[in-house]
Structures are given as structure tokens and as C-alpha cells.
Amino acid sequence: MLCDWGVGYCVRVSASVDSYVVIVRGEYMIWDMKDCDDTKAEIELLKCLAKGEQSAREEGWISVDDVEAILRVNE
């Protein structure tokens, strides 16, 4: 399977269902799909954290006590 990503190509390795060879600008690497999924999750987490930080800067921070009350930590 060949996927055009715009900056390179992703070629599925037939010997392993869980791996891809990523060719970018004449170079390549073998990337385990678990690593790919972990990286995608990490990027999404960082996006959410940045969004939360931006919101806090614009609308103000809340106290730890308020967070615990919202999450019902001590109930």
C-alpha cells in the first residue's frame, strides 16, 4: 500500500502488519505502528494542554480547591 502524504510516502511493509517504512525527502525509517499511535496521542495531549493554558491566560486560572470540587475528588 502506498500513501501520498505530500512530504513523502508511506509504504506498508508486507513482512510486518504493524510497521511502516516512511520515506521523506530521499531518506527513510521504519516506524512501529504503536510508536505512531503513541506519537499521535502525545500530539493531541499537547494540543489540549496548549488550549487549556491559552484559556487560563485569557479567562483566569482556577484554584486547586475549585478543581477538586468540580471533579468531586474528596467525595
C-alpha positions in Angstrom: 0.0 0.0 0.0 1.4 3.4 -1.0 0.1 6.6 0.6 1.0 10.1 -0.5 1.5 12.3 2.5 2.5 15.3 0.5 6.0 15.5 2.1 6.9 11.9 1.4 5.5 8.4 1.0 4.3 5.8 3.4 4.9 2.2 2.2 3.3 -0.6 4.1 5.9 -3.4 4.8 4.5 -6.7 3.7 6.7 -8.7 6.2 5.1 -6.9 9.2 1.5 -5.8 9.6 2.4 -3.4 12.4 5.2 -1.5 10.7 5.5 1.1 8.0 8.5 2.4 6.1 8.3 6.2 5.9 10.3 7.8 3.0 10.7 11.5 3.4 12.9 13.6 1.0 15.0 10.7 0.0 15.5 9.3 3.5 13.6 6.5 5.2 12.9 5.0 8.6 10.9 2.0 9.9 8.2 3.1 12.3 6.3 0.7 14.5 2.5 1.4 14.4 2.5 1.5 18.3 5.1 4.3 18.2 3.0 6.1 15.6 -0.2 5.8 17.7 1.7 7.0 20.8 3.1 10.0 18.9 -0.4 10.9 17.7 -1.8 10.6 21.2 1.1 12.8 22.6 0.4 15.5 19.9 -3.3 15.5 20.8 -2.5 15.8 24.5 -0.1 18.7 23.9 -2.7 20.4 21.8 -5.3 20.1 24.6 -2.8 21.4 27.2 -2.0 24.4 25.0 -5.7 25.1 24.5 -6.2 24.9 28.3 -3.3 27.1 29.0 -4.5 29.7 26.5 -7.9 29.6 28.1 -6.5 30.1 31.5 -4.4 33.0 30.4 -7.4 34.7 28.8 -10.1 33.8 31.4 -8.0 33.3 34.5 -6.7 30.4 36.5 -8.8 28.4 38.9 -7.7 27.2 42.3 -6.9 23.6 43.2 -9.8 23.5 45.6 -12.2 24.5 42.8 -10.7 21.8 40.5 -11.2 19.2 43.3 -14.8 20.4 43.8 -15.5 20.2 40.0 -14.0 16.7 39.8 -15.5 15.6 43.2 -12.1 14.3 44.3 -12.9 14.2 48.0 -16.3 12.6 47.9 
